[in-house]
Every structure is written in C-alpha cells, then in structure tokens.
Amino acid sequence: MKKDAFWKVARQIASQAHLKQVDQAGRPAIEQAQAMIALIEKDFFFQWLLTASVQYRSNNPAYIEAHFSKSGISLTEAESPAVDLYTTSGPVDIVRSIVEDKIRQQLTHTLIASTYLHDILQISAYTVADLRAQGIPESVIVIVTILTQSKVVSKRDQLIRIRRNDLATIVKLAELDQQQHDILAMPTTAETVHRLQENRRAMVILQSKYCLAVSQLVPNE
C-alpha cells in the first residue's frame, strides 16, 4: 500500500491536533495554517521569498549533488542533455531550469508540511520522535523545531534564531502576516495596538534577512 505524501500526513496530524481548537479570531485553529499556506503559495511577496530560496540552492553544487545525483541530474555541461532546438538556452541552462523547478516543488512541499506543523510541539503532546515515526522528513522537523518557542529564550532571540533558516523565516512571516490581519479586524484597544506593534517589530527582524544582500538573498547562517 502506497504511503501518503509527507505534506498530506502533516495536514492529517495538524487536523487531529487542532480538533475543537480555535484561533484568536474564533475560527477553527486549522484554518490559520490553511490561510498561511495560501499566502505562501499565491502571494507575490512570499513567492519572491520562495524564488530566492530556490535560486540560493540551485547555485549550490553540494545541494544539487546531495538531492539530485541519484536522478542523474548534473549542472556540468558534459553530462547535460542536448540543446533544446526550440530555445536559445544552452545545455547547462536547460538543466538548471529543470533543477530549479524540482527544487521549487521540494521546497513548496516542505513549506506546506512545516506550516501545518509549525506549532504542533507547543499545542499538542506530539514529540519529534512521533513526527519521525509518522514519516515526516528531517528537513521539516528541523524547521518545526526552530519555530517552537523556547521557554528559556527571549522572543527577540527566538526571531533571530528563526532568521538563520530561510524556510523557517517564510513560515514565521506567513504566521505574522495572518496574525496582523486578524488583529486589524479587531476593535482598537491598547492591547491590540501593543500586539500590532510587537507583530510589526517581529516582521522587521525577519525581513532584514533579505535586505543584507543583492543577488544571493538567503545565505543561511
């Protein structure tokens, strides 16, 4: 029997863990994750962030070797397919385009799973071992662990920790964006103003990752 894809397993885990829970706007909690995923998949800003992550990895020979060598894909011209007569691209350019498409697909699935599970270690009895046992890949577990707020680390230090990982940064920015949308829909009070200010400060810290370079936008620390 064929196993479900890991991002589908993540959705099942999140749906079960969030059963009967509601978010700050009073909606079923799972809807927050779904709204975050919609942002990541469709919003121009988040697609730009994803493109930066794809380009960063496509220019990393070690990453290509680790993830695509078994598929026979190489960025060296000697191992590239013949030139596509319908384009003006050379062999390496064609292969790079194929690789970037595959990386984008990989990262999208990783982001979907990580978004569904972004708070799973805080709001449920699930552990890292439980996630591994259900087939969640290590790349997702790393992001989920980074996103889990530590009791001994300040919020600012936690955000700096998140900023060191580009995919964790994307998930957290999607969460903050969704939270900001919910806060703005609430009546204005001293509490909501304070929460909005905190939210915006957090977004500035995370977005600074993308302001420190021009071409290589997401070199993880």
PyMOL commands that place a pseudoatom at each C-alpha (Angstrom):
pseudoatom trace, name=CA, resn=MET, resi=1, chain=A, elem=C, hetatm=0, pos=[0.000, 0.000, 0.000]
pseudoatom trace, name=CA, resn=LYS, resi=2, chain=A, elem=C, hetatm=0, pos=[1.384, 3.362, -1.043]
pseudoatom trace, name=CA, resn=LYS, resi=3, chain=A, elem=C, hetatm=0, pos=[2.103, 5.785, 1.791]
pseudoatom trace, name=CA, resn=ASP, resi=4, chain=A, elem=C, hetatm=0, pos=[0.603, 9.259, 1.778]
pseudoatom trace, name=CA, resn=ALA, resi=5, chain=A, elem=C, hetatm=0, pos=[2.938, 12.099, 0.836]
pseudoatom trace, name=CA, resn=PHE, resi=6, chain=A, elem=C, hetatm=0, pos=[4.551, 13.649, 3.908]
pseudoatom trace, name=CA, resn=TRP, resi=7, chain=A, elem=C, hetatm=0, pos=[2.789, 17.002, 3.492]
pseudoatom trace, name=CA, resn=LYS, resi=8, chain=A, elem=C, hetatm=0, pos=[-0.550, 15.179, 3.468]
pseudoatom trace, name=CA, resn=VAL, resi=9, chain=A, elem=C, hetatm=0, pos=[0.463, 13.327, 6.638]
pseudoatom trace, name=CA, resn=ALA, resi=10, chain=A, elem=C, hetatm=0, pos=[1.353, 16.703, 8.178]
pseudoatom trace, name=CA, resn=ARG, resi=11, chain=A, elem=C, hetatm=0, pos=[-2.118, 18.000, 7.339]
pseudoatom trace, name=CA, resn=GLN, resi=12, chain=A, elem=C, hetatm=0, pos=[-3.697, 14.953, 8.980]
pseudoatom trace, name=CA, resn=ILE, resi=13, chain=A, elem=C, hetatm=0, pos=[-1.578, 15.394, 12.109]
pseudoatom trace, name=CA, resn=ALA, resi=14, chain=A, elem=C, hetatm=0, pos=[-2.434, 19.097, 12.349]
pseudoatom trace, name=CA, resn=SER, resi=15, chain=A, elem=C, hetatm=0, pos=[-6.156, 18.495, 11.775]
pseudoatom trace, name=CA, resn=GLN, resi=16, chain=A, elem=C, hetatm=0, pos=[-6.221, 15.967, 14.592]
pseudoatom trace, name=CA, resn=ALA, resi=17, chain=A, elem=C, hetatm=0, pos=[-4.120, 18.087, 16.964]
pseudoatom trace, name=CA, resn=HIS, resi=18, chain=A, elem=C, hetatm=0, pos=[-6.222, 21.232, 16.355]
pseudoatom trace, name=CA, resn=LEU, resi=19, chain=A, elem=C, hetatm=0, pos=[-9.555, 19.456, 16.637]
pseudoatom trace, name=CA, resn=LYS, resi=20, chain=A, elem=C, hetatm=0, pos=[-12.047, 21.699, 18.501]
pseudoatom trace, name=CA, resn=GLN, resi=21, chain=A, elem=C, hetatm=0, pos=[-9.382, 24.419, 18.964]
pseudoatom trace, name=CA, resn=VAL, resi=22, chain=A, elem=C, hetatm=0, pos=[-9.995, 27.993, 17.813]
pseudoatom trace, name=CA, resn=ASP, resi=23, chain=A, elem=C, hetatm=0, pos=[-7.586, 30.815, 16.960]
pseudoatom trace, name=CA, resn=GLN, resi=24, chain=A, elem=C, hetatm=0, pos=[-7.574, 34.400, 18.275]
pseudoatom trace, name=CA, resn=ALA, resi=25, chain=A, elem=C, hetatm=0, pos=[-10.328, 35.310, 15.795]
pseudoatom trace, name=CA, resn=GLY, resi=26, chain=A, elem=C, hetatm=0, pos=[-12.558, 32.470, 16.990]
pseudoatom trace, name=CA, resn=ARG, resi=27, chain=A, elem=C, hetatm=0, pos=[-12.153, 30.317, 13.870]
pseudoatom trace, name=CA, resn=PRO, resi=28, chain=A, elem=C, hetatm=0, pos=[-11.127, 26.643, 13.799]
pseudoatom trace, name=CA, resn=ALA, resi=29, chain=A, elem=C, hetatm=0, pos=[-7.394, 26.712, 14.501]
pseudoatom trace, name=CA, resn=ILE, resi=30, chain=A, elem=C, hetatm=0, pos=[-6.532, 24.617, 11.437]
pseudoatom trace, name=CA, resn=GLU, resi=31, chain=A, elem=C, hetatm=0, pos=[-7.815, 27.467, 9.257]
pseudoatom trace, name=CA, resn=GLN, resi=32, chain=A, elem=C, hetatm=0, pos=[-4.862, 29.631, 10.328]
pseudoatom trace, name=CA, resn=ALA, resi=33, chain=A, elem=C, hetatm=0, pos=[-2.417, 27.126, 8.865]
pseudoatom trace, name=CA, resn=GLN, resi=34, chain=A, elem=C, hetatm=0, pos=[-4.506, 26.884, 5.699]
pseudoatom trace, name=CA, resn=ALA, resi=35, chain=A, elem=C, hetatm=0, pos=[-4.510, 30.680, 5.350]
pseudoatom trace, name=CA, resn=MET, resi=36, chain=A, elem=C, hetatm=0, pos=[-0.731, 30.743, 5.853]
pseudoatom trace, name=CA, resn=ILE, resi=37, chain=A, elem=C, hetatm=0, pos=[-0.279, 28.121, 3.127]
pseudoatom trace, name=CA, resn=ALA, resi=38, chain=A, elem=C, hetatm=0, pos=[-2.476, 30.133, 0.758]
pseudoatom trace, name=CA, resn=LEU, resi=39, chain=A, elem=C, hetatm=0, pos=[-0.197, 33.140, 1.342]
pseudoatom trace, name=CA, resn=ILE, resi=40, chain=A, elem=C, hetatm=0, pos=[2.953, 31.136, 0.681]
pseudoatom trace, name=CA, resn=GLU, resi=41, chain=A, elem=C, hetatm=0, pos=[1.538, 29.586, -2.490]
pseudoatom trace, name=CA, resn=LYS, resi=42, chain=A, elem=C, hetatm=0, pos=[-0.187, 32.632, -4.016]
pseudoatom trace, name=CA, resn=ASP, resi=43, chain=A, elem=C, hetatm=0, pos=[1.043, 35.916, -2.549]
pseudoatom trace, name=CA, resn=PHE, resi=44, chain=A, elem=C, hetatm=0, pos=[3.631, 37.739, -4.692]
pseudoatom trace, name=CA, resn=PHE, resi=45, chain=A, elem=C, hetatm=0, pos=[5.878, 38.624, -1.740]
pseudoatom trace, name=CA, resn=PHE, resi=46, chain=A, elem=C, hetatm=0, pos=[6.012, 35.049, -0.459]
pseudoatom trace, name=CA, resn=GLN, resi=47, chain=A, elem=C, hetatm=0, pos=[6.595, 33.682, -3.949]
pseudoatom trace, name=CA, resn=TRP, resi=48, chain=A, elem=C, hetatm=0, pos=[9.507, 36.109, -4.233]
pseudoatom trace, name=CA, resn=LEU, resi=49, chain=A, elem=C, hetatm=0, pos=[10.925, 34.741, -0.976]
pseudoatom trace, name=CA, resn=LEU, resi=50, chain=A, elem=C, hetatm=0, pos=[10.494, 31.191, -2.266]
pseudoatom trace, name=CA, resn=THR, resi=51, chain=A, elem=C, hetatm=0, pos=[12.222, 32.091, -5.537]
pseudoatom trace, name=CA, resn=ALA, resi=52, chain=A, elem=C, hetatm=0, pos=[15.159, 33.485, -3.557]
pseudoatom trace, name=CA, resn=SER, resi=53, chain=A, elem=C, hetatm=0, pos=[15.402, 30.195, -1.649]
pseudoatom trace, name=CA, resn=VAL, resi=54, chain=A, elem=C, hetatm=0, pos=[15.244, 28.202, -4.890]
pseudoatom trace, name=CA, resn=GLN, resi=55, chain=A, elem=C, hetatm=0, pos=[17.963, 30.285, -6.542]
pseudoatom trace, name=CA, resn=TYR, resi=56, chain=A, elem=C, hetatm=0, pos=[20.185, 30.043, -3.478]
pseudoatom trace, name=CA, resn=ARG, resi=57, chain=A, elem=C, hetatm=0, pos=[20.034, 26.242, -3.579]
pseudoatom trace, name=CA, resn=SER, resi=58, chain=A, elem=C, hetatm=0, pos=[20.306, 25.933, -7.363]
pseudoatom trace, name=CA, resn=ASN, resi=59, chain=A, elem=C, hetatm=0, pos=[23.655, 27.732, -7.174]
pseudoatom trace, name=CA, resn=ASN, resi=60, chain=A, elem=C, hetatm=0, pos=[24.957, 25.373, -4.500]
pseudoatom trace, name=CA, resn=PRO, resi=61, chain=A, elem=C, hetatm=0, pos=[26.756, 22.387, -6.126]
pseudoatom trace, name=CA, resn=ALA, resi=62, chain=A, elem=C, hetatm=0, pos=[26.772, 20.463, -2.834]
pseudoatom trace, name=CA, resn=TYR, resi=63, chain=A, elem=C, hetatm=0, pos=[22.992, 20.809, -2.543]
pseudoatom trace, name=CA, resn=ILE, resi=64, chain=A, elem=C, hetatm=0, pos=[22.493, 19.639, -6.138]
pseudoatom trace, name=CA, resn=GLU, resi=65, chain=A, elem=C, hetatm=0, pos=[24.792, 16.668, -5.561]
pseudoatom trace, name=CA, resn=ALA, resi=66, chain=A, elem=C, hetatm=0, pos=[23.014, 15.680, -2.344]
pseudoatom trace, name=CA, resn=HIS, resi=67, chain=A, elem=C, hetatm=0, pos=[19.479, 15.937, -3.736]
pseudoatom trace, name=CA, resn=PHE, resi=68, chain=A, elem=C, hetatm=0, pos=[19.726, 15.107, -7.432]
pseudoatom trace, name=CA, resn=SER, resi=69, chain=A, elem=C, hetatm=0, pos=[22.737, 12.858, -8.071]
pseudoatom trace, name=CA, resn=LYS, resi=70, chain=A, elem=C, hetatm=0, pos=[20.534, 9.734, -7.879]
pseudoatom trace, name=CA, resn=SER, resi=71, chain=A, elem=C, hetatm=0, pos=[18.326, 11.200, -10.618]
pseudoatom trace, name=CA, resn=GLY, resi=72, chain=A, elem=C, hetatm=0, pos=[21.295, 11.592, -12.933]
pseudoatom trace, name=CA, resn=ILE, resi=73, chain=A, elem=C, hetatm=0, pos=[20.949, 15.376, -12.972]
pseudoatom trace, name=CA, resn=SER, resi=74, chain=A, elem=C, hetatm=0, pos=[24.103, 17.452, -13.162]
pseudoatom trace, name=CA, resn=LEU, resi=75, chain=A, elem=C, hetatm=0, pos=[24.886, 21.093, -13.841]
pseudoatom trace, name=CA, resn=THR, resi=76, chain=A, elem=C, hetatm=0, pos=[28.086, 20.226, -15.653]
pseudoatom trace, name=CA, resn=GLU, resi=77, chain=A, elem=C, hetatm=0, pos=[27.874, 20.670, -19.418]
pseudoatom trace, name=CA, resn=ALA, resi=78, chain=A, elem=C, hetatm=0, pos=[29.458, 17.286, -20.133]
pseudoatom trace, name=CA, resn=GLU, resi=79, chain=A, elem=C, hetatm=0, pos=[26.533, 15.481, -18.514]
pseudoatom trace, name=CA, resn=SER, resi=80, chain=A, elem=C, hetatm=0, pos=[23.778, 17.797, -19.760]
pseudoatom trace, name=CA, resn=PRO, resi=81, chain=A, elem=C, hetatm=0, pos=[21.207, 16.810, -22.390]
pseudoatom trace, name=CA, resn=ALA, resi=82, chain=A, elem=C, hetatm=0, pos=[21.319, 18.079, -25.956]
pseudoatom trace, name=CA, resn=VAL, resi=83, chain=A, elem=C, hetatm=0, pos=[20.368, 21.681, -26.681]
pseudoatom trace, name=CA, resn=ASP, resi=84, chain=A, elem=C, hetatm=0, pos=[16.641, 22.283, -26.987]
pseudoatom trace, name=CA, resn=LEU, resi=85, chain=A, elem=C, hetatm=0, pos=[16.184, 23.488, -30.548]
pseudoatom trace, name=CA, resn=TYR, resi=86, chain=A, elem=C, hetatm=0, pos=[13.126, 25.494, -29.546]
pseudoatom trace, name=CA, resn=THR, resi=87, chain=A, elem=C, hetatm=0, pos=[15.066, 27.702, -27.151]
pseudoatom trace, name=CA, resn=THR, resi=88, chain=A, elem=C, hetatm=0, pos=[18.243, 29.705, -27.253]
pseudoatom trace, name=CA, resn=SER, resi=89, chain=A, elem=C, hetatm=0, pos=[19.417, 28.210, -23.962]
pseudoatom trace, name=CA, resn=GLY, resi=90, chain=A, elem=C, hetatm=0, pos=[22.498, 26.082, -23.778]
pseudoatom trace, name=CA, resn=PRO, resi=91, chain=A, elem=C, hetatm=0, pos=[22.511, 22.621, -22.139]
pseudoatom trace, name=CA, resn=VAL, resi=92, chain=A, elem=C, hetatm=0, pos=[23.515, 23.860, -18.685]
pseudoatom trace, name=CA, resn=ASP, resi=93, chain=A, elem=C, hetatm=0, pos=[20.766, 26.488, -18.726]
pseudoatom trace, name=CA, resn=ILE, resi=94, chain=A, elem=C, hetatm=0, pos=[18.166, 23.859, -19.599]
pseudoatom trace, name=CA, resn=VAL, resi=95, chain=A, elem=C, hetatm=0, pos=[19.291, 21.549, -16.812]
pseudoatom trace, name=CA, resn=ARG, resi=96, chain=A, elem=C, hetatm=0, pos=[19.394, 24.449, -14.346]
pseudoatom trace, name=CA, resn=SER, resi=97, chain=A, elem=C, hetatm=0, pos=[15.782, 25.273, -15.233]
pseudoatom trace, name=CA, resn=ILE, resi=98, chain=A, elem=C, hetatm=0, pos=[14.777, 21.651, -14.627]
pseudoatom trace, name=CA, resn=VAL, resi=99, chain=A, elem=C, hetatm=0, pos=[16.631, 21.621, -11.324]
pseudoatom trace, name=CA, resn=GLU, resi=100, chain=A, elem=C, hetatm=0, pos=[15.066, 24.897, -10.195]
pseudoatom trace, name=CA, resn=ASP, resi=101, chain=A, elem=C, hetatm=0, pos=[11.593, 23.532, -10.957]
pseudoatom trace, name=CA, resn=LYS, resi=102, chain=A, elem=C, hetatm=0, pos=[12.342, 20.416, -8.909]
pseudoatom trace, name=CA, resn=ILE, resi=103, chain=A, elem=C, hetatm=0, pos=[13.775, 22.456, -6.040]
pseudoatom trace, name=CA, resn=ARG, resi=104, chain=A, elem=C, hetatm=0, pos=[10.713, 24.728, -6.050]
pseudoatom trace, name=CA, resn=GLN, resi=105, chain=A, elem=C, hetatm=0, pos=[8.455, 21.690, -5.824]
pseudoatom trace, name=CA, resn=GLN, resi=106, chain=A, elem=C, hetatm=0, pos=[10.539, 20.220, -2.985]
pseudoatom trace, name=CA, resn=LEU, resi=107, chain=A, elem=C, hetatm=0, pos=[10.595, 23.457, -1.020]
pseudoatom trace, name=CA, resn=THR, resi=108, chain=A, elem=C, hetatm=0, pos=[6.872, 24.070, -1.545]
pseudoatom trace, name=CA, resn=HIS, resi=109, chain=A, elem=C, hetatm=0, pos=[6.038, 20.666, -0.096]
pseudoatom trace, name=CA, resn=THR, resi=110, chain=A, elem=C, hetatm=0, pos=[8.450, 21.261, 2.791]
pseudoatom trace, name=CA, resn=LEU, resi=111, chain=A, elem=C, hetatm=0, pos=[6.854, 24.648, 3.494]
pseudoatom trace, name=CA, resn=ILE, resi=112, chain=A, elem=C, hetatm=0, pos=[3.327, 23.202, 3.400]
pseudoatom trace, name=CA, resn=ALA, resi=113, chain=A, elem=C, hetatm=0, pos=[4.225, 20.461, 5.865]
pseudoatom trace, name=CA, resn=SER, resi=114, chain=A, elem=C, hetatm=0, pos=[6.166, 22.860, 8.110]
pseudoatom trace, name=CA, resn=THR, resi=115, chain=A, elem=C, hetatm=0, pos=[3.255, 25.308, 8.141]
pseudoatom trace, name=CA, resn=TYR, resi=116, chain=A, elem=C, hetatm=0, pos=[0.763, 22.651, 9.165]
pseudoatom trace, name=CA, resn=LEU, resi=117, chain=A, elem=C, hetatm=0, pos=[3.125, 21.560, 11.943]
pseudoatom trace, name=CA, resn=HIS, resi=118, chain=A, elem=C, hetatm=0, pos=[4.610, 24.944, 12.911]
pseudoatom trace, name=CA, resn=ASP, resi=119, chain=A, elem=C, hetatm=0, pos=[3.107, 24.910, 16.415]
pseudoatom trace, name=CA, resn=ILE, resi=120, chain=A, elem=C, hetatm=0, pos=[2.493, 21.183, 16.843]
pseudoatom trace, name=CA, resn=LEU, resi=121, chain=A, elem=C, hetatm=0, pos=[5.162, 20.732, 19.543]
pseudoatom trace, name=CA, resn=GLN, resi=122, chain=A, elem=C, hetatm=0, pos=[3.598, 23.522, 21.624]
pseudoatom trace, name=CA, resn=ILE, resi=123, chain=A, elem=C, hetatm=0, pos=[-0.142, 22.837, 21.339]
pseudoatom trace, name=CA, resn=SER, resi=124, chain=A, elem=C, hetatm=0, pos=[-0.146, 19.047, 21.477]
pseudoatom trace, name=CA, resn=ALA, resi=125, chain=A, elem=C, hetatm=0, pos=[1.520, 16.035, 23.029]
pseudoatom trace, name=CA, resn=TYR, resi=126, chain=A, elem=C, hetatm=0, pos=[3.337, 15.281, 19.770]
pseudoatom trace, name=CA, resn=THR, resi=127, chain=A, elem=C, hetatm=0, pos=[7.110, 14.941, 20.016]
pseudoatom trace, name=CA, resn=VAL, resi=128, chain=A, elem=C, hetatm=0, pos=[9.856, 14.989, 17.420]
pseudoatom trace, name=CA, resn=ALA, resi=129, chain=A, elem=C, hetatm=0, pos=[10.020, 11.200, 17.721]
pseudoatom trace, name=CA, resn=ASP, resi=130, chain=A, elem=C, hetatm=0, pos=[6.293, 10.975, 16.953]
pseudoatom trace, name=CA, resn=LEU, resi=131, chain=A, elem=C, hetatm=0, pos=[6.735, 13.074, 13.818]
pseudoatom trace, name=CA, resn=ARG, resi=132, chain=A, elem=C, hetatm=0, pos=[9.618, 10.900, 12.627]
pseudoatom trace, name=CA, resn=ALA, resi=133, chain=A, elem=C, hetatm=0, pos=[7.582, 7.765, 13.289]
pseudoatom trace, name=CA, resn=GLN, resi=134, chain=A, elem=C, hetatm=0, pos=[4.840, 9.102, 11.003]
pseudoatom trace, name=CA, resn=GLY, resi=135, chain=A, elem=C, hetatm=0, pos=[7.263, 9.716, 8.158]
pseudoatom trace, name=CA, resn=ILE, resi=136, chain=A, elem=C, hetatm=0, pos=[7.819, 13.457, 8.495]
pseudoatom trace, name=CA, resn=PRO, resi=137, chain=A, elem=C, hetatm=0, pos=[11.243, 14.174, 6.909]
pseudoatom trace, name=CA, resn=GLU, resi=138, chain=A, elem=C, hetatm=0, pos=[14.120, 15.667, 8.843]
pseudoatom trace, name=CA, resn=SER, resi=139, chain=A, elem=C, hetatm=0, pos=[14.034, 18.870, 6.773]
pseudoatom trace, name=CA, resn=VAL, resi=140, chain=A, elem=C, hetatm=0, pos=[10.536, 19.594, 8.111]
pseudoatom trace, name=CA, resn=ILE, resi=141, chain=A, elem=C, hetatm=0, pos=[11.374, 18.541, 11.674]
pseudoatom trace, name=CA, resn=VAL, resi=142, chain=A, elem=C, hetatm=0, pos=[14.324, 20.973, 11.700]
pseudoatom trace, name=CA, resn=ILE, resi=143, chain=A, elem=C, hetatm=0, pos=[12.028, 23.860, 10.699]
pseudoatom trace, name=CA, resn=VAL, resi=144, chain=A, elem=C, hetatm=0, pos=[9.327, 22.898, 13.199]
pseudoatom trace, name=CA, resn=THR, resi=145, chain=A, elem=C, hetatm=0, pos=[11.911, 22.676, 15.974]
pseudoatom trace, name=CA, resn=ILE, resi=146, chain=A, elem=C, hetatm=0, pos=[13.307, 26.113, 15.084]
pseudoatom trace, name=CA, resn=LEU, resi=147, chain=A, elem=C, hetatm=0, pos=[9.795, 27.598, 15.115]
pseudoatom trace, name=CA, resn=THR, resi=148, chain=A, elem=C, hetatm=0, pos=[8.948, 26.152, 18.536]
pseudoatom trace, name=CA, resn=GLN, resi=149, chain=A, elem=C, hetatm=0, pos=[9.265, 28.910, 21.142]
pseudoatom trace, name=CA, resn=SER, resi=150, chain=A, elem=C, hetatm=0, pos=[11.777, 28.026, 23.824]
pseudoatom trace, name=CA, resn=LYS, resi=151, chain=A, elem=C, hetatm=0, pos=[10.903, 28.807, 27.440]
pseudoatom trace, name=CA, resn=VAL, resi=152, chain=A, elem=C, hetatm=0, pos=[14.462, 29.966, 28.134]
pseudoatom trace, name=CA, resn=VAL, resi=153, chain=A, elem=C, hetatm=0, pos=[14.954, 32.178, 25.065]
pseudoatom trace, name=CA, resn=SER, resi=154, chain=A, elem=C, hetatm=0, pos=[13.547, 35.685, 24.623]
pseudoatom trace, name=CA, resn=LYS, resi=155, chain=A, elem=C, hetatm=0, pos=[11.165, 36.375, 21.735]
pseudoatom trace, name=CA, resn=ARG, resi=156, chain=A, elem=C, hetatm=0, pos=[13.781, 38.546, 20.037]
pseudoatom trace, name=CA, resn=ASP, resi=157, chain=A, elem=C, hetatm=0, pos=[16.461, 35.866, 20.282]
pseudoatom trace, name=CA, resn=GLN, resi=158, chain=A, elem=C, hetatm=0, pos=[13.940, 33.338, 19.014]
pseudoatom trace, name=CA, resn=LEU, resi=159, chain=A, elem=C, hetatm=0, pos=[13.260, 35.503, 15.960]
pseudoatom trace, name=CA, resn=ILE, resi=160, chain=A, elem=C, hetatm=0, pos=[16.994, 35.839, 15.291]
pseudoatom trace, name=CA, resn=ARG, resi=161, chain=A, elem=C, hetatm=0, pos=[17.263, 32.053, 15.534]
pseudoatom trace, name=CA, resn=ILE, resi=162, chain=A, elem=C, hetatm=0, pos=[14.416, 31.678, 13.039]
pseudoatom trace, name=CA, resn=ARG, resi=163, chain=A, elem=C, hetatm=0, pos=[16.025, 34.227, 10.703]
pseudoatom trace, name=CA, resn=ARG, resi=164, chain=A, elem=C, hetatm=0, pos=[19.042, 31.951, 10.312]
pseudoatom trace, name=CA, resn=ASN, resi=165, chain=A, elem=C, hetatm=0, pos=[16.888, 29.499, 8.329]
pseudoatom trace, name=CA, resn=ASP, resi=166, chain=A, elem=C, hetatm=0, pos=[15.215, 30.808, 5.183]
pseudoatom trace, name=CA, resn=LEU, resi=167, chain=A, elem=C, hetatm=0, pos=[12.304, 28.339, 5.155]
pseudoatom trace, name=CA, resn=ALA, resi=168, chain=A, elem=C, hetatm=0, pos=[11.548, 28.844, 8.849]
pseudoatom trace, name=CA, resn=THR, resi=169, chain=A, elem=C, hetatm=0, pos=[11.608, 32.591, 8.129]
pseudoatom trace, name=CA, resn=ILE, resi=170, chain=A, elem=C, hetatm=0, pos=[8.995, 32.197, 5.379]
pseudoatom trace, name=CA, resn=VAL, resi=171, chain=A, elem=C, hetatm=0, pos=[6.671, 30.178, 7.630]
pseudoatom trace, name=CA, resn=LYS, resi=172, chain=A, elem=C, hetatm=0, pos=[7.019, 32.638, 10.527]
pseudoatom trace, name=CA, resn=LEU, resi=173, chain=A, elem=C, hetatm=0, pos=[6.416, 35.642, 8.263]
pseudoatom trace, name=CA, resn=ALA, resi=174, chain=A, elem=C, hetatm=0, pos=[3.247, 33.962, 6.979]
pseudoatom trace, name=CA, resn=GLU, resi=175, chain=A, elem=C, hetatm=0, pos=[2.099, 33.407, 10.562]
pseudoatom trace, name=CA, resn=LEU, resi=176, chain=A, elem=C, hetatm=0, pos=[2.814, 37.034, 11.495]
pseudoatom trace, name=CA, resn=ASP, resi=177, chain=A, elem=C, hetatm=0, pos=[1.037, 38.272, 8.370]
pseudoatom trace, name=CA, resn=GLN, resi=178, chain=A, elem=C, hetatm=0, pos=[-2.050, 36.239, 9.233]
pseudoatom trace, name=CA, resn=GLN, resi=179, chain=A, elem=C, hetatm=0, pos=[-1.959, 37.383, 12.854]
pseudoatom trace, name=CA, resn=GLN, resi=180, chain=A, elem=C, hetatm=0, pos=[-1.655, 41.003, 11.737]
pseudoatom trace, name=CA, resn=HIS, resi=181, chain=A, elem=C, hetatm=0, pos=[-4.708, 40.575, 9.518]
pseudoatom trace, name=CA, resn=ASP, resi=182, chain=A, elem=C, hetatm=0, pos=[-6.674, 39.192, 12.489]
pseudoatom trace, name=CA, resn=ILE, resi=183, chain=A, elem=C, hetatm=0, pos=[-5.524, 41.955, 14.841]
pseudoatom trace, name=CA, resn=LEU, resi=184, chain=A, elem=C, hetatm=0, pos=[-6.527, 44.676, 12.377]
pseudoatom trace, name=CA, resn=ALA, resi=185, chain=A, elem=C, hetatm=0, pos=[-10.000, 43.152, 12.185]
pseudoatom trace, name=CA, resn=MET, resi=186, chain=A, elem=C, hetatm=0, pos=[-10.449, 43.513, 15.965]
pseudoatom trace, name=CA, resn=PRO, resi=187, chain=A, elem=C, hetatm=0, pos=[-11.707, 46.638, 17.789]
pseudoatom trace, name=CA, resn=THR, resi=188, chain=A, elem=C, hetatm=0, pos=[-8.831, 49.024, 18.512]
pseudoatom trace, name=CA, resn=THR, resi=189, chain=A, elem=C, hetatm=0, pos=[-7.718, 48.800, 22.126]
pseudoatom trace, name=CA, resn=ALA, resi=190, chain=A, elem=C, hetatm=0, pos=[-4.462, 49.376, 23.976]
pseudoatom trace, name=CA, resn=GLU, resi=191, chain=A, elem=C, hetatm=0, pos=[-3.871, 45.625, 23.861]
pseudoatom trace, name=CA, resn=THR, resi=192, chain=A, elem=C, hetatm=0, pos=[-4.434, 45.261, 20.113]
pseudoatom trace, name=CA, resn=VAL, resi=193, chain=A, elem=C, hetatm=0, pos=[-2.219, 48.299, 19.407]
pseudoatom trace, name=CA, resn=HIS, resi=194, chain=A, elem=C, hetatm=0, pos=[0.552, 46.744, 21.514]
pseudoatom trace, name=CA, resn=ARG, resi=195, chain=A, elem=C, hetatm=0, pos=[0.164, 43.378, 19.783]
pseudoatom trace, name=CA, resn=LEU, resi=196, chain=A, elem=C, hetatm=0, pos=[0.269, 45.037, 16.379]
pseudoatom trace, name=CA, resn=GLN, resi=197, chain=A, elem=C, hetatm=0, pos=[3.467, 46.897, 17.289]
pseudoatom trace, name=CA, resn=GLU, resi=198, chain=A, elem=C, hetatm=0, pos=[5.077, 43.675, 18.524]
pseudoatom trace, name=CA, resn=ASN, resi=199, chain=A, elem=C, hetatm=0, pos=[3.957, 41.894, 15.379]
pseudoatom trace, name=CA, resn=ARG, resi=200, chain=A, elem=C, hetatm=0, pos=[5.468, 44.556, 13.110]
pseudoatom trace, name=CA, resn=ARG, resi=201, chain=A, elem=C, hetatm=0, pos=[8.748, 44.606, 15.036]
pseudoatom trace, name=CA, resn=ALA, resi=202, chain=A, elem=C, hetatm=0, pos=[8.985, 40.842, 14.587]
pseudoatom trace, name=CA, resn=MET, resi=203, chain=A, elem=C, hetatm=0, pos=[8.375, 41.177, 10.847]
pseudoatom trace, name=CA, resn=VAL, resi=204, chain=A, elem=C, hetatm=0, pos=[11.124, 43.797, 10.560]
pseudoatom trace, name=CA, resn=ILE, resi=205, chain=A, elem=C, hetatm=0, pos=[13.618, 41.490, 12.294]
pseudoatom trace, name=CA, resn=LEU, resi=206, chain=A, elem=C, hetatm=0, pos=[12.792, 38.601, 9.962]
pseudoatom trace, name=CA, resn=GLN, resi=207, chain=A, elem=C, hetatm=0, pos=[12.629, 40.660, 6.771]
pseudoatom trace, name=CA, resn=SER, resi=208, chain=A, elem=C, hetatm=0, pos=[16.071, 42.114, 7.484]
pseudoatom trace, name=CA, resn=LYS, resi=209, chain=A, elem=C, hetatm=0, pos=[17.457, 38.746, 6.330]
pseudoatom trace, name=CA, resn=TYR, resi=210, chain=A, elem=C, hetatm=0, pos=[16.596, 39.779, 2.780]
pseudoatom trace, name=CA, resn=CYS, resi=211, chain=A, elem=C, hetatm=0, pos=[17.974, 43.325, 2.995]
pseudoatom trace, name=CA, resn=LEU, resi=212, chain=A, elem=C, hetatm=0, pos=[21.619, 42.457, 3.549]
pseudoatom trace, name=CA, resn=ALA, resi=213, chain=A, elem=C, hetatm=0, pos=[22.497, 41.162, 0.083]
pseudoatom trace, name=CA, resn=VAL, resi=214, chain=A, elem=C, hetatm=0, pos=[21.650, 41.837, -3.535]
pseudoatom trace, name=CA, resn=SER, resi=215, chain=A, elem=C, hetatm=0, pos=[21.973, 38.624, -5.542]
pseudoatom trace, name=CA, resn=GLN, resi=216, chain=A, elem=C, hetatm=0, pos=[22.417, 35.794, -3.034]
pseudoatom trace, name=CA, resn=LEU, resi=217, chain=A, elem=C, hetatm=0, pos=[19.406, 36.697, -0.941]
pseudoatom trace, name=CA, resn=VAL, resi=218, chain=A, elem=C, hetatm=0, pos=[19.238, 33.888, 1.563]
pseudoatom trace, name=CA, resn=PRO, resi=219, chain=A, elem=C, hetatm=0, pos=[22.621, 32.594, 2.680]
pseudoatom trace, name=CA, resn=ASN, resi=220, chain=A, elem=C, hetatm=0, pos=[21.665, 30.708, 5.826]
pseudoatom trace, name=CA, resn=GLU, resi=221, chain=A, elem=C, hetatm=0, pos=[23.966, 31.354, 8.746]
for i in range(1, 221): cmd.bond("trace and resi %d" % i, "trace and resi %d" % (i + 1))
show_as sticks, trace
zoom trace
